[in-house]
């Protein structure tokens, strides 16, 4: 049904699966984020494969990839670029920063100071960089994959709510099972690599897949279901800041992504449910959030899904009005 989406999905899942053991759900979310022109935040402890996943994902798509190791003394110019005076030419020249790529890995993003973190806001939202009154467009497709360690506090700076809201999806890798551990050891001993995955994906195909995603139909009852879920987050117990309109739009777009990779041309309530936690949980701010557990957003969203009325099963998806 969606030729470009199917080709992107199948190629990426197969090639990433050669390197990353398990974690199909995380790979799916990365693909959906790419199709939705969004960004993904991977929040997990060190050594769970966050960086390897990002590298492998970009390699499987034949996209340009750059990695930035965030540290406290980084400046915004280290991310976006800087103007410098060329003595030979007697003029200023702009030196592009690492954001001028297709897939940017901002590793341990919470180690960068807020001033540096904010340097990514325009890049992520508008896919452009403005330096001294001049705007530079980023190459499409453009995507940020950021990682952070949820248990570290020394030398780290929590992402502000405006920054978190720019991430379409937040997810985690999680520890592997025993069988997956054995397979990881086996692949490591046999020197499996993310390089040379012989990708069949082109940038033009990704653009085509993004256009196909827009054709996934969302019935007005499904739109109402998504709106009710987001509205419920704003009035949940102990919540200071609920899901924004941007979050509501993101919820529907990710649900479209789930529908498309499942081979459907319409969104079901289950797609909304599946998208709710990775899209909404990181956008909820609690009262006295400093003292709260990191998984409380997930628990709140899951509780809301249990209470919000699900649309009737007899929705007429043949109507496209």
C-alpha positions in Angstrom: 0.0 0.0 0.0 2.8 2.4 1.0 5.7 1.3 -1.2 8.3 3.8 0.0 7.4 3.3 3.7 7.5 -0.4 3.4 10.9 -0.3 1.7 12.4 2.1 4.3 10.9 0.1 7.2 11.9 -3.4 6.0 15.5 -2.3 5.0 16.2 -0.5 8.2 14.7 -3.2 10.5 16.7 -5.9 8.7 20.0 -4.0 8.7 19.8 -2.7 12.2 18.8 -6.2 13.3 22.2 -7.4 12.0 24.0 -5.3 14.6 21.5 -4.6 17.4 20.1 -7.6 19.3 16.4 -7.2 20.0 15.1 -3.6 20.5 12.8 -3.8 17.5 10.4 -1.5 19.2 13.1 1.2 19.7 14.1 0.8 16.0 10.5 1.2 15.0 10.2 4.4 17.0 13.3 5.7 15.3 11.9 5.0 11.9 8.6 6.6 12.8 10.4 9.7 14.1 12.3 10.0 10.8 9.0 9.6 8.8 7.3 12.3 11.0 10.2 14.7 10.6 10.8 14.5 14.3 13.6 13.8 16.8 14.1 11.1 19.4 15.5 11.1 22.9 16.9 7.8 24.3 17.1 7.9 28.0 19.0 5.0 29.6 22.0 3.9 31.6 25.4 3.6 30.0 26.3 0.6 27.9 22.8 -0.4 26.7 23.6 0.4 23.0 22.2 3.9 22.5 25.2 5.2 20.5 25.5 2.0 18.5 21.8 2.2 17.6 22.1 5.8 16.3 25.2 4.9 14.2 23.6 1.8 12.8 20.3 3.6 12.1 22.1 6.3 10.0 24.2 3.8 8.2 21.2 1.6 7.3 19.7 4.7 5.7 22.8 5.8 3.8 22.6 9.2 5.6 25.3 11.5 6.6 26.0 11.1 10.4 27.8 13.2 12.9 28.3 12.6 16.6 28.7 15.4 19.2 29.9 14.4 22.7 28.2 17.0 24.9 30.3 18.4 27.8 29.8 21.3 30.2 32.2 23.7 28.5 30.6 23.4 25.0 29.3 26.6 23.4 26.4 26.9 21.0 28.9 27.6 18.2 30.4 24.2 18.8 27.0 22.8 17.6 25.8 25.2 15.0 28.9 26.8 13.6 30.7 30.1 13.8 31.7 33.1 11.7 35.4 33.8 11.6 37.5 36.5 9.9 39.6 35.1 7.0 42.7 37.2 7.0 43.6 36.2 3.4 40.2 37.1 2.0 39.6 40.0 4.4 36.1 38.8 5.0 34.1 36.7 7.4 33.3 33.1 6.6 30.9 30.8 8.2 32.2 27.5 9.3 29.4 25.0 9.6 29.0 23.0 12.8 28.0 19.4 13.2 24.3 20.1 12.9 24.8 20.3 9.2 24.2 16.7 8.6 21.3 14.3 8.2 21.4 12.4 11.5 23.0 14.2 14.5 23.8 12.2 17.6 23.9 14.5 20.6 25.5 12.1 23.0 24.8 12.7 26.7 22.9 15.9 25.8 22.2 16.7 29.5 26.0 17.2 30.0 25.8 20.4 27.9 24.9 23.6 29.6 21.4 25.1 29.0 22.8 27.8 26.8 24.3 25.1 24.5 21.2 23.0 24.6 19.1 26.0 23.5 21.3 26.2 20.4 19.5 23.1 19.1 16.0 24.6 19.5 15.8 26.4 16.1 17.6 23.4 14.4 15.1 20.9 15.7 11.9 23.0 15.1 12.6 24.9 11.9 15.5 22.9 10.4 17.7 26.0 10.0 20.5 27.9 11.8 20.6 31.7 12.3 24.0 33.3 12.9 24.4 37.0 13.1 21.3 37.7 11.1 22.0 35.1 8.3 19.8 32.0 8.1 21.3 28.7 6.8 19.0 25.8 5.9 19.8 22.3 7.1 19.9 19.5 4.6 16.9 17.3 4.4 16.2 14.8 5.9 17.4 16.1 9.2 17.0 14.3 12.5 18.4 14.6 16.0 19.0 11.5 18.1 19.9 12.5 21.7 21.0 10.3 24.6 21.1 10.9 28.3 21.8 9.0 31.5 18.8 9.2 33.9 20.8 8.4 37.0 23.6 10.8 36.8 23.4 14.2 38.5 27.0 15.5 38.8 28.0 17.6 35.8 24.6 17.4 34.2 21.8 19.9 33.4 18.2 18.8 33.1 16.6 19.5 29.7 14.1 22.4 30.1 10.5 21.7 29.2 10.8 23.7 25.9 13.7 21.4 24.9 11.9 18.2 25.9 8.8 19.3 23.9 10.9 19.4 20.8 11.5 15.7 21.0 8.8 13.8 19.2 9.5 10.6 21.1 11.3 9.6 24.3 12.2 6.0 24.8 14.8 3.7 26.4 16.8 0.6 25.4 16.4 -1.5 28.5 18.5 -4.4 29.6 18.6 -7.4 27.2 17.3 -10.8 28.2 19.6 -13.7 28.9 19.4 -15.1 25.4 20.0 -11.6 24.0 23.0 -11.3 26.2 24.5 -14.4 24.8 23.8 -13.3 21.2 25.5 -9.9 22.0 28.6 -11.6 23.3 28.6 -13.9 20.2 28.4 -11.0 17.8 31.0 -9.0 19.6 33.5 -11.9 19.5 32.8 -12.2 15.8 33.3 -8.5 15.3 29.9 -7.5 13.9 30.0 -3.9 12.8 27.6 -1.1 11.9 29.7 -0.3 8.8 29.0 -1.4 5.2 25.4 -2.4 5.6 24.8 -2.0 1.8 21.7 0.2 2.2 19.3 0.5 -0.6 17.7 3.6 0.9 18.1 7.0 -0.8 17.2 10.5 0.5 14.6 10.8 -2.3 13.0 7.6 -1.0 12.8 9.0 2.5 11.1 12.2 1.2 8.6 10.0 -0.7 7.9 7.9 2.4 7.2 11.1 4.4 4.7 12.2 1.7 3.0 8.7 1.9 2.7 9.1 5.7 0.5 12.1 5.2 -2.0 10.0 3.3 -2.8 7.9 6.4 -6.4 8.7 7.3 -7.4 9.8 10.8 -11.2 9.7 11.5 -12.6 12.6 13.5 -13.5 10.2 16.4 -9.8 9.2 16.6 -8.9 12.9 16.6 -11.3 13.4 19.5 -9.8 10.4 21.3 -6.3 11.9 21.0 -7.5 15.3 22.1 -9.3 13.8 25.2 -6.1 11.9 26.2 -4.0 15.1 26.0 -6.6 17.1 27.8 -6.7 14.5 30.6 -3.0 15.0 31.2 -3.6 18.7 32.0 -5.9 17.9 34.8 -4.2 14.7 36.2 -3.3 14.6 39.9 -0.2 16.6 40.9 0.4 17.6 37.3 1.7 21.2 36.8 2.1 21.1 33.0 0.3 18.7 30.8 0.6 17.8 27.1 0.8 20.9 24.8 -1.0 21.3 21.4 2.4 20.3 19.9 2.3 17.1 21.9 -1.3 16.4 20.7 -0.2 16.8 17.0 2.8 14.6 17.7 0.6 11.9 19.2 -1.5 11.7 16.0 1.5 11.8 13.7 3.2 8.9 15.6 -0.1 7.0 15.5 -0.1 7.5 11.7 3.4 6.1 11.7 2.3 3.0 13.6 -0.6 2.5 11.2 1.6 2.9 8.1 4.3 0.4 9.2 1.5 -2.0 10.0 0.2 -1.8 6.4 -2.9 0.2 7.2 -4.1 3.4 5.5 -6.1 4.5 8.6 -5.4 5.0 12.3 -7.0 2.8 14.9 -7.4 3.6 18.6 -4.7 1.0 19.4 -2.3 3.1 17.4 -3.0 6.1 19.6 -2.6 3.9 22.7 0.7 2.6 21.4 2.0 6.1 20.7 0.8 7.7 23.9 3.6 6.8 26.3 6.6 7.5 24.1 5.0 10.8 22.9 3.5 12.2 26.1 5.3 10.9 29.2 8.3 13.2 28.9 6.2 16.3 28.3 4.3 16.1 31.7 5.7 18.2 34.5 4.7 17.5 38.0 4.5 19.6 41.1 7.7 19.2 43.2 9.1 17.2 40.2 12.6 17.2 41.7 11.5 14.6 44.3 9.6 12.4 41.8 10.6 9.2 40.1 11.6 9.4 36.4 8.9 6.9 35.4 5.9 8.8 36.9 5.1 10.3 33.5 4.7 6.9 32.0 2.5 5.7 34.9 0.3 8.8 34.6 -0.2 8.3 30.8 -1.0 4.6 31.3 -3.6 5.5 34.0 -5.2 8.0 31.7 -5.5 5.4 28.9 -7.5 3.3 31.3 -10.0 6.1 32.0 -10.5 7.9 28.7 -13.3 6.5 26.6 -12.2 4.6 23.5 -14.1 5.3 20.2 -16.6 2.8 19.1 -15.4 -0.1 17.0 -17.9 0.6 14.2 -16.1 3.6 12.9 -16.6 4.0 9.2 -13.1 4.3 7.8 -14.3 4.3 4.2 -15.4 7.9 4.7 -12.5 10.3 4.1 -14.3 13.5 5.0 
